[in-house]
Amino acid sequence: MKIESAIKKIEKALDVEIHPNGPVGYIFYCDGYVGSFRKSHCGDALGFHVRCENDHSDAMVDYFAGSFYDNCSQMIHAIRPPGPKFSAGTLVRGKTNKRATRLGIAERVGLVTTVSKWGSYEILWADTGNTDSYSYERDLEEV
């Protein structure tokens, strides 16, 4: 992704202002995090990094603060995770893929009762009447 496109995408998604940091680096502050990335010699954005504002690297003890991400979208989602796919009260069915079959939810129908902040669901299954926690939203589809 070109550097101009990355800057526009980050500014739009996080509503922040990006500042130059050195000759080829860029930095921004958002929700208690510091995000940074740099420009390659051919004009691409790379080296996406996120750390907490009060956390700093210390080379003397081999401590490197934060995490690196492969692309701009992963960095944005690390700072502000996307919302859950299903809301409470949604009727869902397990897809027929390998993981859903292995976990025993393929073709089962249930009602989402609770949604956590990180996308874990409490599902009341219609066939057993039991409530189970489930976190793979890609294995569920809305009925």
N, CA, C and O atoms as a GROMACS GRO file, in nm:
protein
  572
    1MET      N    1   0.085  -0.117   0.000
    1MET     CA    2   0.000   0.000   0.000
    1MET      C    3   0.090   0.124   0.000
    1MET      O    4   0.185   0.133   0.077
    2LYS      N    5   0.058   0.216  -0.085
    2LYS     CA    6   0.135   0.340  -0.092
    2LYS      C    7   0.116   0.422   0.036
    2LYS      O    8   0.013   0.412   0.102
    3ILE      N    9   0.215   0.502   0.069
    3ILE     CA   10   0.215   0.577   0.194
    3ILE      C   11   0.098   0.674   0.202
    3ILE      O   12   0.041   0.692   0.310
    4GLU      N   13   0.062   0.738   0.092
    4GLU     CA   14  -0.049   0.833   0.093
    4GLU      C   15  -0.181   0.762   0.124
    4GLU      O   16  -0.264   0.813   0.199
    5SER      N   17  -0.200   0.643   0.066
    5SER     CA   18  -0.321   0.565   0.091
    5SER      C   19  -0.328   0.519   0.236
    5SER      O   20  -0.435   0.520   0.297
    6ALA      N   21  -0.214   0.477   0.291
    6ALA     CA   22  -0.211   0.432   0.430
    6ALA      C   23  -0.245   0.547   0.525
    6ALA      O   24  -0.320   0.528   0.621
    7ILE      N   25  -0.190   0.665   0.499
    7ILE     CA   26  -0.218   0.781   0.584
    7ILE      C   27  -0.366   0.816   0.579
    7ILE      O   28  -0.427   0.840   0.684
    8LYS      N   29  -0.425   0.818   0.461
    8LYS     CA   30  -0.569   0.848   0.448
    8LYS      C   31  -0.654   0.744   0.520
    8LYS      O   32  -0.750   0.779   0.589
    9LYS      N   33  -0.619   0.617   0.505
    9LYS     CA   34  -0.696   0.510   0.567
    9LYS      C   35  -0.691   0.518   0.720
    9LYS      O   36  -0.794   0.503   0.785
   10ILE      N   37  -0.575   0.542   0.776
   10ILE     CA   38  -0.560   0.550   0.922
   10ILE      C   39  -0.631   0.674   0.975
   10ILE      O   40  -0.702   0.666   1.075
   11GLU      N   41  -0.613   0.788   0.909
   11GLU     CA   42  -0.678   0.910   0.954
   11GLU      C   43  -0.830   0.896   0.952
   11GLU      O   44  -0.898   0.945   1.042
   12LYS      N   45  -0.884   0.830   0.848
   12LYS     CA   46  -1.029   0.814   0.838
   12LYS      C   47  -1.081   0.714   0.941
   12LYS      O   48  -1.183   0.739   1.005
   13ALA      N   49  -1.014   0.601   0.957
   13ALA     CA   50  -1.062   0.495   1.046
   13ALA      C   51  -1.051   0.532   1.193
   13ALA      O   52  -1.140   0.500   1.272
   14LEU      N   53  -0.942   0.599   1.231
   14LEU     CA   54  -0.917   0.629   1.372
   14LEU      C   55  -0.941   0.774   1.410
   14LEU      O   56  -0.936   0.809   1.528
   15ASP      N   57  -0.968   0.859   1.313
   15ASP     CA   58  -0.991   1.002   1.336
   15ASP      C   59  -0.875   1.064   1.412
   15ASP      O   60  -0.893   1.125   1.518
   16VAL      N   61  -0.755   1.047   1.358
   16VAL     CA   62  -0.633   1.099   1.420
   16VAL      C   63  -0.556   1.183   1.318
   16VAL      O   64  -0.586   1.182   1.199
   17GLU      N   65  -0.458   1.255   1.368
   17GLU     CA   66  -0.368   1.330   1.282
   17GLU      C   67  -0.232   1.263   1.285
   17GLU      O   68  -0.177   1.239   1.393
   18ILE      N   69  -0.177   1.233   1.169
   18ILE     CA   70  -0.050   1.163   1.158
   18ILE      C   71   0.061   1.267   1.138
   18ILE      O   72   0.049   1.357   1.056
   19HIS      N   73   0.169   1.251   1.217
   19HIS     CA   74   0.281   1.344   1.213
   19HIS      C   75   0.405   1.276   1.160
   19HIS      O   76   0.426   1.157   1.185
   20PRO      N   77   0.489   1.348   1.085
   20PRO     CA   78   0.617   1.290   1.044
   20PRO      C   79   0.705   1.267   1.166
   20PRO      O   80   0.703   1.345   1.261
   21ASN      N   81   0.782   1.160   1.162
   21ASN     CA   82   0.872   1.125   1.272
   21ASN      C   83   1.006   1.084   1.210
   21ASN      O   84   1.028   0.967   1.180
   22GLY      N   85   1.092   1.178   1.191
   22GLY     CA   86   1.219   1.150   1.123
   22GLY      C   87   1.203   1.162   0.973
   22GLY      O   88   1.098   1.205   0.925
   23PRO      N   89   1.305   1.124   0.898
   23PRO     CA   90   1.299   1.142   0.753
   23PRO      C   91   1.200   1.050   0.681
   23PRO      O   92   1.145   1.089   0.578
   24VAL      N   93   1.176   0.928   0.733
   24VAL     CA   94   1.087   0.836   0.663
   24VAL      C   95   0.981   0.775   0.755
   24VAL      O   96   0.910   0.684   0.712
   25GLY      N   97   0.967   0.822   0.877
   25GLY     CA   98   0.873   0.764   0.971
   25GLY      C   99   0.751   0.850   0.994
   25GLY      O  100   0.753   0.971   0.969
   26TYR      N  101   0.645   0.788   1.042
   26TYR     CA  102   0.520   0.856   1.074
   26TYR      C  103   0.469   0.803   1.208
   26TYR      O  104   0.490   0.686   1.240
   27ILE      N  105   0.403   0.890   1.285
   27ILE     CA  106   0.355   0.852   1.417
   27ILE      C  107   0.220   0.917   1.444
   27ILE      O  108   0.190   1.024   1.392
   28PHE      N  109   0.137   0.850   1.525
   28PHE     CA  110   0.009   0.906   1.567
   28PHE      C  111  -0.026   0.852   1.705
   28PHE      O  112   0.025   0.749   1.748
   29TYR      N  113  -0.115   0.925   1.774
   29TYR     CA  114  -0.160   0.888   1.909
   29TYR      C  115  -0.311   0.869   1.906
   29TYR      O  116  -0.383   0.952   1.852
   30CYS      N  117  -0.358   0.758   1.965
   30CYS     CA  118  -0.501   0.728   1.962
   30CYS      C  119  -0.539   0.637   2.078
   30CYS      O  120  -0.483   0.529   2.092
   31ASP      N  121  -0.634   0.679   2.160
   31ASP     CA  122  -0.692   0.597   2.267
   31ASP      C  123  -0.588   0.533   2.359
   31ASP      O  124  -0.604   0.417   2.397
   32GLY      N  125  -0.484   0.605   2.394
   32GLY     CA  126  -0.381   0.551   2.483
   32GLY      C  127  -0.276   0.468   2.413
   32GLY      O  128  -0.191   0.409   2.479
   33TYR      N  129  -0.279   0.463   2.282
   33TYR     CA  130  -0.181   0.388   2.204
   33TYR      C  131  -0.100   0.482   2.117
   33TYR      O  132  -0.144   0.592   2.082
   34VAL      N  133   0.019   0.438   2.082
   34VAL     CA  134   0.104   0.509   1.987
   34VAL      C  135   0.123   0.417   1.868
   34VAL      O  136   0.172   0.306   1.882
   35GLY      N  137   0.084   0.464   1.751
   35GLY     CA  138   0.102   0.387   1.629
   35GLY      C  139   0.209   0.451   1.544
   35GLY      O  140   0.223   0.573   1.541
   36SER      N  141   0.285   0.368   1.476
   36SER     CA  142   0.390   0.420   1.389
   36SER      C  143   0.409   0.329   1.269
   36SER      O  144   0.376   0.210   1.274
   37PHE      N  145   0.462   0.384   1.164
   37PHE     CA  146   0.496   0.310   1.044
   37PHE      C  147   0.597   0.393   0.968
   37PHE      O  148   0.623   0.508   1.002
   38ARG      N  149   0.655   0.334   0.863
   38ARG     CA  150   0.756   0.408   0.788
   38ARG      C  151   0.736   0.388   0.638
   38ARG      O  152   0.658   0.305   0.593
   39LYS      N  153   0.809   0.467   0.564
   39LYS     CA  154   0.799   0.464   0.419
   39LYS      C  155   0.922   0.393   0.363
   39LYS      O  156   1.035   0.423   0.402
   40SER      N  157   0.899   0.299   0.271
   40SER     CA  158   1.011   0.229   0.208
   40SER      C  159   1.072   0.316   0.099
   40SER      O  160   1.020   0.424   0.068
   41HIS      N  161   1.180   0.271   0.041
   41HIS     CA  162   1.247   0.348  -0.064
   41HIS      C  163   1.162   0.362  -0.190
   41HIS      O  164   1.186   0.453  -0.270
   42CYS      N  165   1.062   0.273  -0.209
   42CYS     CA  166   0.976   0.284  -0.328
   42CYS      C  167   0.841   0.348  -0.296
   42CYS      O  168   0.752   0.349  -0.382
   43GLY      N  169   0.823   0.402  -0.174
   43GLY     CA  170   0.702   0.477  -0.142
   43GLY      C  171   0.591   0.396  -0.078
   43GLY      O  172   0.480   0.447  -0.063
   44ASP      N  173   0.618   0.272  -0.038
   44ASP     CA  174   0.517   0.190   0.028
   44ASP      C  175   0.524   0.208   0.179
   44ASP      O  176   0.629   0.240   0.234
   45ALA      N  177   0.411   0.187   0.245
   45ALA     CA  178   0.406   0.192   0.391
   45ALA      C  179   0.437   0.052   0.444
   45ALA      O  180   0.386  -0.047   0.392
   46LEU      N  181   0.522   0.045   0.547
   46LEU     CA  182   0.556  -0.083   0.606
   46LEU      C  183   0.599  -0.063   0.751
   46LEU      O  184   0.613   0.051   0.797
   47GLY      N  185   0.619  -0.172   0.824
   47GLY     CA  186   0.663  -0.166   0.962
   47GLY      C  187   0.557  -0.110   1.055
   47GLY      O  188   0.588  -0.027   1.141
   48PHE      N  189   0.432  -0.154   1.042
   48PHE     CA  190   0.322  -0.104   1.124
   48PHE      C  191   0.341  -0.151   1.268
   48PHE      O  192   0.352  -0.271   1.293
   49HIS      N  193   0.346  -0.058   1.362
   49HIS     CA  194   0.377  -0.089   1.502
   49HIS      C  195   0.282  -0.016   1.596
   49HIS      O  196   0.248   0.100   1.574
   50VAL      N  197   0.238  -0.086   1.701
   50VAL     CA  198   0.150  -0.027   1.801
   50VAL      C  199   0.205  -0.059   1.939
   50VAL      O  200   0.245  -0.173   1.966
   51ARG      N  201   0.208   0.041   2.026
   51ARG     CA  202   0.248   0.022   2.166
   51ARG      C  203   0.163   0.114   2.253
   51ARG      O  204   0.101   0.207   2.203
   52CYS      N  205   0.162   0.088   2.384
   52CYS     CA  206   0.092   0.176   2.477
   52CYS      C  207   0.172   0.305   2.494
   52CYS      O  208   0.294   0.305   2.477
   53GLU      N  209   0.104   0.414   2.528
   53GLU     CA  210   0.172   0.543   2.541
   53GLU      C  211   0.281   0.542   2.648
   53GLU      O  212   0.385   0.605   2.630
   54ASN      N  213   0.257   0.472   2.758
   54ASN     CA  214   0.354   0.475   2.868
   54ASN      C  215   0.451   0.356   2.865
   54ASN      O  216   0.521   0.332   2.963
   55ASP      N  217   0.456   0.283   2.755
   55ASP     CA  218   0.544   0.168   2.742
   55ASP      C  219   0.655   0.203   2.643
   55ASP      O  220   0.628   0.251   2.533
   56HIS      N  221   0.780   0.178   2.682
   56HIS     CA  222   0.894   0.214   2.598
   56HIS      C  223   0.989   0.096   2.587
   56HIS      O  224   1.006   0.020   2.682
   57SER      N  225   1.052   0.082   2.471
   57SER     CA  226   1.150  -0.024   2.451
   57SER      C  227   1.276   0.005   2.530
   57SER      O  228   1.310   0.120   2.554
   58ASP      N  229   1.345  -0.101   2.570
   58ASP     CA  230   1.471  -0.089   2.642
   58ASP      C  231   1.568  -0.191   2.585
   58ASP      O  232   1.560  -0.310   2.618
   59ALA      N  233   1.659  -0.147   2.500
   59ALA     CA  234   1.752  -0.237   2.434
   59ALA      C  235   1.852  -0.300   2.530
   59ALA      O  236   1.910  -0.404   2.500
   60MET      N  237   1.873  -0.238   2.646
   60MET     CA  238   1.969  -0.292   2.743
   60MET      C  239   1.922  -0.424   2.804
   60MET      O  240   2.004  -0.506   2.844
   61VAL      N  241   1.792  -0.444   2.812
   61VAL     CA  242   1.740  -0.568   2.871
   61VAL      C  243   1.661  -0.648   2.767
   61VAL      O  244   1.587  -0.739   2.804
   62ASP      N  245   1.676  -0.616   2.639
   62ASP     CA  246   1.609  -0.689   2.532
   62ASP      C  247   1.457  -0.684   2.543
   62ASP      O  248   1.390  -0.785   2.519
   63TYR      N  249   1.402  -0.570   2.580
   63TYR     CA  250   1.257  -0.554   2.588
   63TYR      C  251   1.212  -0.462   2.476
   63TYR      O  252   1.258  -0.348   2.466
   64PHE      N  253   1.123  -0.511   2.393
   64PHE     CA  254   1.071  -0.432   2.283
   64PHE      C  255   0.922  -0.415   2.302
   64PHE      O  256   0.846  -0.512   2.293
   65ALA      N  257   0.879  -0.293   2.327
   65ALA     CA  258   0.739  -0.264   2.358
   65ALA      C  259   0.652  -0.276   2.234
   65ALA      O  260   0.694  -0.243   2.123
   66GLY      N  261   0.530  -0.325   2.254
   66GLY     CA  262   0.431  -0.325   2.148
   66GLY      C  263   0.437  -0.444   2.057
   66GLY      O  264   0.504  -0.544   2.085
   67SER      N  265   0.365  -0.431   1.944
   67SER     CA  266   0.353  -0.539   1.846
   67SER      C  267   0.365  -0.483   1.706
   67SER      O  268   0.327  -0.369   1.679
   68PHE      N  269   0.418  -0.564   1.617
   68PHE     CA  270   0.425  -0.529   1.476
   68PHE      C  271   0.313  -0.600   1.400
   68PHE      O  272   0.274  -0.711   1.436
   69TYR      N  273   0.262  -0.536   1.295
   69TYR     CA  274   0.155  -0.591   1.215
   69TYR      C  275   0.193  -0.589   1.068
   69TYR      O  276   0.273  -0.506   1.024
   70ASP      N  277   0.136  -0.682   0.993
   70ASP     CA  278   0.171  -0.698   0.852
   70ASP      C  279   0.112  -0.589   0.762
   70ASP      O  280   0.172  -0.553   0.661
   71ASN      N  281  -0.004  -0.537   0.801
   71ASN     CA  282  -0.066  -0.437   0.715
   71ASN      C  283  -0.142  -0.334   0.798
   71ASN      O  284  -0.154  -0.345   0.920
   72CYS      N  285  -0.190  -0.235   0.729
   72CYS     CA  286  -0.257  -0.121   0.790
   72CYS      C  287  -0.386  -0.162   0.861
   72CYS      O  288  -0.414  -0.113   0.971
   73SER      N  289  -0.464  -0.248   0.801
   73SER     CA  290  -0.592  -0.291   0.860
   73SER      C  291  -0.571  -0.363   0.992
   73SER      O  292  -0.646  -0.340   1.087
   74GLN      N  293  -0.471  -0.449   1.000
   74GLN     CA  294  -0.442  -0.520   1.124
   74GLN      C  295  -0.404  -0.423   1.234
   74GLN      O  296  -0.444  -0.441   1.350
   75MET      N  297  -0.328  -0.319   1.201
   75MET     CA  298  -0.290  -0.219   1.300
   75MET      C  299  -0.413  -0.142   1.347
   75MET      O  300  -0.427  -0.117   1.467
   76ILE      N  301  -0.500  -0.104   1.257
   76ILE     CA  302  -0.622  -0.032   1.294
   76ILE      C  303  -0.709  -0.117   1.385
   76ILE      O  304  -0.762  -0.067   1.484
   77HIS      N  305  -0.725  -0.246   1.354
   77HIS     CA  306  -0.807  -0.335   1.435
   77HIS      C  307  -0.742  -0.366   1.570
   77HIS      O  308  -0.812  -0.400   1.665
   78ALA      N  309  -0.610  -0.354   1.581
   78ALA     CA  310  -0.544  -0.372   1.711
   78ALA      C  311  -0.577  -0.255   1.804
   78ALA      O  312  -0.587  -0.274   1.925
   79ILE      N  313  -0.593  -0.137   1.748
   79ILE     CA  314  -0.624  -0.020   1.830
   79ILE      C  315  -0.774  -0.012   1.859
   79ILE      O  316  -0.814   0.011   1.973
   80ARG      N  317  -0.855  -0.030   1.757
   80ARG     CA  318  -1.002  -0.029   1.772
   80ARG      C  319  -1.059  -0.154   1.706
   80ARG      O  320  -1.082  -0.154   1.585
   81PRO      N  321  -1.082  -0.260   1.783
   81PRO     CA  322  -1.135  -0.383   1.724
   81PRO      C  323  -1.272  -0.360   1.662
   81PRO      O  324  -1.351  -0.282   1.714
   82PRO      N  325  -1.299  -0.430   1.550
   82PRO     CA  326  -1.432  -0.415   1.490
   82PRO      C  327  -1.539  -0.474   1.580
   82PRO      O  328  -1.509  -0.561   1.662
   83GLY      N  329  -1.660  -0.428   1.566
   83GLY     CA  330  -1.770  -0.477   1.648
   83GLY      C  331  -1.805  -0.622   1.617
   83GLY      O  332  -1.761  -0.676   1.516
   84PRO      N  333  -1.882  -0.684   1.704
   84PRO     CA  334  -1.921  -0.823   1.679
   84PRO      C  335  -2.012  -0.835   1.558
   84PRO      O  336  -2.084  -0.742   1.522
   85LYS      N  337  -2.007  -0.951   1.495
   85LYS     CA  338  -2.085  -0.977   1.375
   85LYS      C  339  -2.234  -0.993   1.406
   85LYS      O  340  -2.318  -0.950   1.328
   86PHE      N  341  -2.266  -1.056   1.520
   86PHE     CA  342  -2.405  -1.081   1.558
   86PHE      C  343  -2.436  -1.009   1.688
   86PHE      O  344  -2.351  -0.999   1.776
   87SER      N  345  -2.556  -0.959   1.700
   87SER     CA  346  -2.598  -0.894   1.824
   87SER      C  347  -2.682  -0.992   1.906
   87SER      O  348  -2.723  -1.096   1.856
   88ALA      N  349  -2.705  -0.957   2.032
   88ALA     CA  350  -2.787  -1.041   2.118
   88ALA      C  351  -2.928  -1.049   2.061
   88ALA      O  352  -2.983  -0.948   2.017
   89GLY      N  353  -2.986  -1.167   2.061
   89GLY     CA  354  -3.119  -1.188   2.007
   89GLY      C  355  -3.121  -1.237   1.864
   89GLY      O  356  -3.228  -1.257   1.806
   90THR      N  357  -3.003  -1.258   1.804
   90THR     CA  358  -2.994  -1.306   1.667
   90THR      C  359  -3.002  -1.458   1.664
   90THR      O  360  -2.940  -1.525   1.746
   91LEU      N  361  -3.079  -1.512   1.572
   91LEU     CA  362  -3.088  -1.656   1.553
   91LEU      C  363  -2.977  -1.698   1.457
   91LEU      O  364  -2.968  -1.647   1.345
   92VAL      N  365  -2.892  -1.791   1.501
   92VAL     CA  366  -2.776  -1.833   1.422
   92VAL      C  367  -2.778  -1.983   1.400
   92VAL      O  368  -2.844  -2.059   1.472
   93ARG      N  369  -2.704  -2.024   1.297
   93ARG     CA  370  -2.689  -2.166   1.265
   93ARG      C  371  -2.541  -2.192   1.242
   93ARG      O  372  -2.470  -2.107   1.188
   94GLY      N  373  -2.494  -2.309   1.282
   94GLY     CA  374  -2.355  -2.347   1.258
   94GLY      C  375  -2.335  -2.387   1.113
   94GLY      O  376  -2.414  -2.464   1.058
   95LYS      N  377  -2.230  -2.336   1.051
   95LYS     CA  378  -2.199  -2.372   0.913
   95LYS      C  379  -2.148  -2.517   0.908
   95LYS      O  380  -2.119  -2.577   1.011
   96THR      N  381  -2.140  -2.571   0.789
   96THR     CA  382  -2.091  -2.708   0.774
   96THR      C  383  -1.947  -2.707   0.723
   96THR      O  384  -1.918  -2.760   0.616
   97ASN      N  385  -1.858  -2.648   0.800
   97ASN     CA  386  -1.716  -2.653   0.766
   97ASN      C  387  -1.644  -2.747   0.864
   97ASN      O  388  -1.707  -2.800   0.956
   98LYS      N  389  -1.516  -2.767   0.843
   98LYS     CA  390  -1.442  -2.865   0.923
   98LYS      C  391  -1.443  -2.832   1.072
   98LYS      O  392  -1.469  -2.919   1.155
   99ARG      N  393  -1.414  -2.706   1.106
   99ARG     CA  394  -1.404  -2.670   1.247
   99ARG      C  395  -1.540  -2.681   1.317
   99ARG      O  396  -1.548  -2.733   1.428
  100ALA      N  397  -1.646  -2.632   1.252
  100ALA     CA  398  -1.778  -2.640   1.312
  100ALA      C  399  -1.823  -2.785   1.331
  100ALA      O  400  -1.886  -2.819   1.430
  101THR      N  401  -1.789  -2.869   1.235
  101THR     CA  402  -1.822  -3.011   1.247
  101THR      C  403  -1.744  -3.075   1.361
  101THR      O  404  -1.799  -3.151   1.440
  102ARG      N  405  -1.615  -3.044   1.369
  102ARG     CA  406  -1.531  -3.098   1.476
  102ARG      C  407  -1.578  -3.054   1.614
  102ARG      O  408  -1.573  -3.131   1.709
  103LEU      N  409  -1.624  -2.929   1.625
  103LEU     CA  410  -1.669  -2.877   1.754
  103LEU      C  411  -1.815  -2.911   1.783
  103LEU      O  412  -1.865  -2.881   1.892
  104GLY      N  413  -1.884  -2.972   1.689
  104GLY     CA  414  -2.019  -3.020   1.712
  104GLY      C  415  -2.129  -2.917   1.699
  104GLY      O  416  -2.236  -2.934   1.757
  105ILE      N  417  -2.106  -2.809   1.623
  105ILE     CA  418  -2.212  -2.709   1.607
  105ILE      C  419  -2.265  -2.703   1.464
  105ILE      O  420  -2.352  -2.621   1.435
  106ALA      N  421  -2.215  -2.787   1.375
  106ALA     CA  422  -2.260  -2.785   1.236
  106ALA      C  423  -2.409  -2.815   1.229
  106ALA      O  424  -2.457  -2.912   1.287
  107GLU      N  425  -2.483  -2.730   1.157
  107GLU     CA  426  -2.628  -2.743   1.135
  107GLU      C  427  -2.712  -2.725   1.262
  107GLU      O  428  -2.834  -2.744   1.257
  108ARG      N  429  -2.651  -2.689   1.374
  108ARG     CA  430  -2.729  -2.662   1.495
  108ARG      C  431  -2.779  -2.518   1.492
  108ARG      O  432  -2.711  -2.430   1.440
  109VAL      N  433  -2.896  -2.496   1.548
  109VAL     CA  434  -2.957  -2.362   1.550
  109VAL      C  435  -2.964  -2.316   1.694
  109VAL      O  436  -2.997  -2.393   1.784
  110GLY      N  437  -2.932  -2.187   1.716
  110GLY     CA  438  -2.936  -2.133   1.850
  110GLY      C  439  -2.959  -1.984   1.850
  110GLY      O  440  -2.954  -1.918   1.746
  111LEU      N  441  -2.985  -1.931   1.968
  111LEU     CA  442  -3.012  -1.789   1.987
  111LEU      C  443  -2.895  -1.726   2.062
  111LEU      O  444  -2.856  -1.775   2.168
  112VAL      N  445  -2.839  -1.618   2.007
  112VAL     CA  446  -2.732  -1.546   2.075
  112VAL      C  447  -2.792  -1.472   2.194
  112VAL      O  448  -2.880  -1.388   2.176
  113THR      N  449  -2.744  -1.502   2.314
  113THR     CA  450  -2.799  -1.439   2.434
  113THR      C  451  -2.710  -1.326   2.485
  113THR      O  452  -2.761  -1.225   2.534
  114THR      N  453  -2.578  -1.343   2.474
  114THR     CA  454  -2.484  -1.243   2.524
  114THR      C  455  -2.368  -1.230   2.427
  114THR      O  456  -2.322  -1.328   2.370
  115VAL      N  457  -2.322  -1.106   2.408
  115VAL     CA  458  -2.207  -1.079   2.322
  115VAL      C  459  -2.102  -1.008   2.406
  115VAL      O  460  -2.131  -0.907   2.470
  116SER      N  461  -1.979  -1.060   2.406
  116SER     CA  462  -1.872  -0.995   2.480
  116SER      C  463  -1.807  -0.887   2.394
  116SER      O  464  -1.832  -0.878   2.274
  117LYS      N  465  -1.724  -0.808   2.456
  117LYS     CA  466  -1.654  -0.698   2.388
  117LYS      C  467  -1.563  -0.752   2.278
  117LYS      O  468  -1.544  -0.685   2.176
  118TRP      N  469  -1.505  -0.869   2.296
  118TRP     CA  470  -1.406  -0.924   2.202
  118TRP      C  471  -1.466  -1.023   2.105
  118TRP      O  472  -1.391  -1.091   2.034
  119GLY      N  473  -1.599  -1.034   2.097
  119GLY     CA  474  -1.661  -1.117   1.995
  119GLY      C  475  -1.690  -1.260   2.037
  119GLY      O  476  -1.713  -1.344   1.951
  120SER      N  477  -1.691  -1.289   2.164
  120SER     CA  478  -1.732  -1.420   2.212
  120SER      C  479  -1.882  -1.416   2.235
  120SER      O  480  -1.937  -1.317   2.282
  121TYR      N  481  -1.949  -1.526   2.202
  121TYR     CA  482  -2.094  -1.532   2.209
  121TYR      C  483  -2.140  -1.638   2.309
  121TYR      O  484  -2.078  -1.744   2.319
  122GLU      N  485  -2.246  -1.609   2.381
  122GLU     CA  486  -2.318  -1.710   2.458
  122GLU      C  487  -2.438  -1.747   2.374
  122GLU      O  488  -2.521  -1.662   2.340
  123ILE      N  489  -2.448  -1.876   2.340
  123ILE     CA  490  -2.554  -1.922   2.250
  123ILE      C  491  -2.641  -2.024   2.322
  123ILE      O  492  -2.592  -2.121   2.378
  124LEU      N  493  -2.771  -2.001   2.319
  124LEU     CA  494  -2.869  -2.096   2.372
  124LEU      C  495  -2.910  -2.186   2.256
  124LEU      O  496  -2.981  -2.143   2.165
  125TRP      N  497  -2.865  -2.312   2.260
  125TRP     CA  498  -2.891  -2.404   2.151
  125TRP      C  499  -3.032  -2.460   2.160
  125TRP      O  500  -3.077  -2.498   2.268
  126ALA      N  501  -3.103  -2.464   2.048
  126ALA     CA  502  -3.243  -2.507   2.043
  126ALA      C  503  -3.258  -2.656   2.067
  126ALA      O  504  -3.357  -2.698   2.128
  127ASP      N  505  -3.164  -2.738   2.020
  127ASP     CA  506  -3.180  -2.883   2.031
  127ASP      C  507  -3.155  -2.937   2.173
  127ASP      O  508  -3.217  -3.037   2.211
  128THR      N  509  -3.068  -2.874   2.250
  128THR     CA  510  -3.037  -2.924   2.385
  128THR      C  511  -3.089  -2.834   2.496
  128THR      O  512  -3.110  -2.881   2.608
  129GLY      N  513  -3.111  -2.707   2.467
  129GLY     CA  514  -3.153  -2.613   2.570
  129GLY      C  515  -3.039  -2.565   2.657
  129GLY      O  516  -3.061  -2.494   2.756
  130ASN      N  517  -2.916  -2.603   2.622
  130ASN     CA  518  -2.797  -2.560   2.697
  130ASN      C  519  -2.738  -2.434   2.638
  130ASN      O  520  -2.750  -2.408   2.518
  131THR      N  521  -2.674  -2.355   2.724
  131THR     CA  522  -2.605  -2.235   2.679
  131THR      C  523  -2.455  -2.263   2.679
  131THR      O  524  -2.399  -2.308   2.779
  132ASP      N  525  -2.390  -2.236   2.565
  132ASP     CA  526  -2.246  -2.256   2.551
  132ASP      C  527  -2.182  -2.127   2.502
  132ASP      O  528  -2.246  -2.044   2.437
  133SER      N  529  -2.054  -2.112   2.536
  133SER     CA  530  -1.977  -1.998   2.487
  133SER      C  531  -1.909  -2.039   2.357
  133SER      O  532  -1.858  -2.150   2.345
  134TYR      N  533  -1.909  -1.949   2.260
  134TYR     CA  534  -1.849  -1.978   2.130
  134TYR      C  535  -1.783  -1.852   2.077
  134TYR      O  536  -1.841  -1.744   2.085
  135SER      N  537  -1.661  -1.865   2.022
  135SER     CA  538  -1.589  -1.745   1.982
  135SER      C  539  -1.551  -1.739   1.834
  135SER      O  540  -1.496  -1.638   1.790
  136TYR      N  541  -1.578  -1.841   1.756
  136TYR     CA  542  -1.545  -1.838   1.614
  136TYR      C  543  -1.667  -1.790   1.535
  136TYR      O  544  -1.750  -1.870   1.494
  137GLU      N  545  -1.677  -1.660   1.514
  137GLU     CA  546  -1.796  -1.608   1.446
  137GLU      C  547  -1.799  -1.643   1.298
  137GLU      O  548  -1.904  -1.635   1.235
  138ARG      N  549  -1.685  -1.683   1.242
  138ARG     CA  550  -1.685  -1.725   1.101
  138ARG      C  551  -1.755  -1.858   1.080
  138ARG      O  552  -1.790  -1.892   0.967
  139ASP      N  553  -1.776  -1.936   1.189
  139ASP     CA  554  -1.844  -2.064   1.178
  139ASP      C  555  -1.994  -2.051   1.197
  139ASP      O  556  -2.066  -2.151   1.192
  140LEU      N  557  -2.043  -1.930   1.219
  140LEU     CA  558  -2.185  -1.908   1.240
  140LEU      C  559  -2.243  -1.824   1.126
  140LEU      O  560  -2.175  -1.740   1.069
  141GLU      N  561  -2.370  -1.850   1.096
  141GLU     CA  562  -2.440  -1.769   0.997
  141GLU      C  563  -2.578  -1.736   1.051
  141GLU      O  564  -2.638  -1.813   1.126
  142GLU      N  565  -2.628  -1.619   1.010
  142GLU     CA  566  -2.760  -1.576   1.055
  142GLU      C  567  -2.869  -1.654   0.981
  142GLU      O  568  -2.860  -1.678   0.861
  143VAL      N  569  -2.971  -1.695   1.055
  143VAL     CA  570  -3.080  -1.772   0.994
  143VAL      C  571  -3.184  -1.676   0.939
  143VAL      O  572  -3.284  -1.720   0.884
   0.00000   0.00000   0.00000
